[in-house]
Amino acid sequence: MNDDEVKDDALTLRQAQQMVDEWICRVGGGYFSHLTNMAVLTEEVGELARVISRTYGEQVAKPGDLRHTLGEELADVLWVVICLANQSGVDLEEALRASLEKKRRRDADRFAARRHQE
């Protein structure tokens, strides 16, 4: 993944998984263990929570709290999720499609009362 490979074109999850894998193998020296990546994911979610709580919640940001944007922190979380998927052999496009279909079937009428209130 060099600067020429990161373009403004649409990026599929499958392409993102491939790009992360190539970077991990070429630059990163291989994947951390699943357990380490779970700890890294927890750390990244904490950083995301800090931005959200300081931006949309009642907490007031201290100097340095918002040095990263919401988008940057979401991308960091996605990076680690992709790492976990890659090292576990999960195709995120297939998994997301299955999850969306499950929710479509299961929750078709779940929020009907809420929709009628609007």
C-alpha positions in Angstrom: 0.0 0.0 0.0 2.0 2.9 -1.2 0.8 6.5 -1.9 -0.1 5.6 -5.5 -2.5 2.8 -4.3 -4.5 5.1 -2.0 -6.9 6.8 -4.4 -10.1 8.7 -4.2 -12.0 5.8 -6.0 -14.6 3.9 -4.1 -13.0 1.2 -1.9 -14.8 -2.1 -1.3 -14.4 -3.9 2.0 -12.6 -6.7 0.1 -10.1 -4.2 -1.4 -9.6 -2.7 2.0 -8.9 -6.1 3.5 -6.4 -6.8 0.7 -4.7 -3.4 1.2 -4.4 -3.9 4.9 -3.1 -7.4 4.5 -0.4 -6.3 2.0 0.7 -3.5 4.4 0.8 -5.8 7.4 2.8 -8.4 5.5 5.2 -6.0 3.9 5.6 -3.2 6.5 4.1 -4.4 9.7 6.0 -7.6 10.1 2.9 -9.8 10.3 -0.3 -9.7 12.4 -0.3 -9.3 16.1 -2.1 -12.2 17.9 -5.9 -12.2 18.1 -5.7 -11.3 21.8 -3.3 -8.4 21.1 -5.5 -7.1 18.3 -8.5 -7.3 20.6 -6.7 -5.1 23.1 -5.7 -2.7 20.3 -9.3 -2.6 19.2 -10.4 -1.8 22.7 -7.8 1.0 22.9 -9.0 2.5 19.5 -12.7 2.3 20.6 -11.7 4.2 23.7 -10.1 6.9 21.6 -13.2 7.1 19.5 -15.3 7.3 22.6 -13.2 10.3 23.8 -13.9 12.2 20.6 -17.6 11.5 20.7 -18.0 12.3 24.3 -16.1 15.6 23.9 -17.8 16.5 20.7 -21.4 15.4 21.2 -21.6 14.7 25.0 -21.4 16.9 28.1 -17.7 16.5 28.6 -15.5 19.5 27.8 -12.4 18.8 25.7 -9.0 19.4 27.3 -6.1 20.5 25.2 -5.1 17.7 23.0 -8.3 15.7 23.4 -9.5 16.4 19.9 -6.2 16.2 18.0 -7.8 13.5 15.9 -11.1 13.7 14.1 -14.1 11.4 14.4 -13.3 10.1 10.9 -9.7 9.3 11.8 -10.7 7.4 14.9 -13.5 5.5 13.1 -10.9 4.6 10.4 -8.5 3.4 13.2 -11.2 1.1 14.6 -12.0 -0.2 11.1 -8.3 -0.9 10.5 -8.1 -3.2 13.6 -11.5 -4.8 12.7 -10.0 -5.6 9.2 -6.9 -7.0 10.8 -9.0 -9.3 13.0 -11.1 -10.4 10.0 -8.0 -11.0 7.9 -6.2 -13.1 10.4 -9.4 -15.1 11.1 -10.3 -15.7 7.4 -13.5 -13.6 7.5 -14.7 -11.9 4.3 -16.2 -8.7 5.7 -18.3 -8.1 2.6 -20.0 -11.5 2.9 -20.3 -11.1 6.7 -21.8 -7.6 6.4 -24.3 -8.8 3.7 -25.4 -11.6 5.9 -25.8 -9.3 8.9 -27.8 -6.8 6.9 -30.1 -9.6 5.6 -30.5 -10.9 9.2 -31.5 -7.5 10.4 -33.8 -7.0 7.5 -35.7 -10.2 8.2 -35.6 -10.0 12.0 -36.4 -6.3 12.4 -38.8 -5.7 9.5 -41.6 -4.6 11.9 -39.6 -4.0 15.0 -39.6 -0.2 14.8 -43.0 0.2 13.2 -44.5 2.1 16.2 -41.5 4.4 16.2 -41.9 5.2 12.5 -45.6 6.0 13.0 -44.7 8.5 15.7 -42.6 10.6 13.3 
